[in-house]
């Protein structure tokens, strides 16, 4: 767990207990049927299909995570350095009533500030979405870095400090837990990379629920997970007030930026960092 969230460990443990309670309740609604009959051939076929599915998910997840540009690698390295500084720092959290190790909000602000000190156009983002027919309402905070390319089109890199925990499932099977374990604790990547990872993990969660005779919890659905990082969000740079927040959408709709001498490479294309 990233320091900066350590003080909120009790809150996260309570959250996991609540989610586990709901998953247990859903499992009671969808119990295993001991009377269900099937031939040995059918059971063998189902086992083979399950093995093939999980093997394919492992392959797709590895492929999605392996696609990293040199720019993403640089941002990853600087993010990890910021996290190391945060772990070594005392009194990161400035919230009243919090322990010195800090809360998630202060951890995000700390990393955002360090990335801006390193020359990146970084900000803390807050996404919020309404209830729909299949998912509940929610909100989420994370960090991003916006990098315009030489053509003027912005490239957005998402940073999630607690990525692995976002996909943990209290009653997940061994295959699903193995996929979760292969996720990075700190995710750094462009929207399309994140979208591919979410697609794999949500398909895996659905299969896990099916194999364990559980109902698919709405907060594990594909649309809900995408809304956390890929929906419209409010972007706020450190030191700005709430009134200075800037709503951001897909990278192609980002405004053009003034270039500096710092160049970054996205998939073989040169890009320039914001001053």
Helices and strands as residue ranges (DSSP letters): G 6-8, H 9-29, H 40-66, H 70-88, H 104-117, E 122-129, E 138-149, E 154-160, G 164-167, H 174-181, E 187-190, H 191-211, G 218-220, H 222-230, E 233-236, G 242-244, E 246-248, G 251-253, E 259-266, E 269-274
